[in-house]
Amino acid sequence: MQVTYLEFKGIRILHAERVIPRGDNCSGCPMHEVSAKHHRQENGFCALLGRGDWMPGLSFLWDWVKECSINLNSEDCDLDADPAKP
């Protein structure tokens, strides 16, 4: 198990992976935020990464696409699966 540490909104989270949802999106993730200061397609922010869509290297947080690799592989999201095979 990957152990992550995070200080989030004044609360210390030792195993952040326990609150990161499984799959390829951040729907329901308490660390996903939206910035009112940025355009809709640049307003996603990940408190775990401490980065937002308006920063270099990130671009899909606004659409709830997961940018971290925590709990990425699950039954709903198998990145190793061959798309040509049913």
C-alpha positions, 0 to 999 in steps of 0.5 A: 500500500502506498502511504501518503501524508497530507495536511489538508484544511488543517487536518493531518491525513496520514494515509491519504490513499484511504480518501482518494476514490478508486478509478480514473476520476476524482468524483467524490474526492475531498481533495478536489477543489474548483477555483473561482479565479480561473476559467471553467476549463482551467479551474480544477485543483488537487490539494494532494498535489498542491497544483491546479489546471492553470499550472504547467503539466496539468490540464484535466482536473477541471473535468474530474480526471485524476492526475495522481496515481493513487488508487488508479487501477480498479475494476472500473479502470484497468489501464493494462487492459487491451482495448481491442479485447472484449 
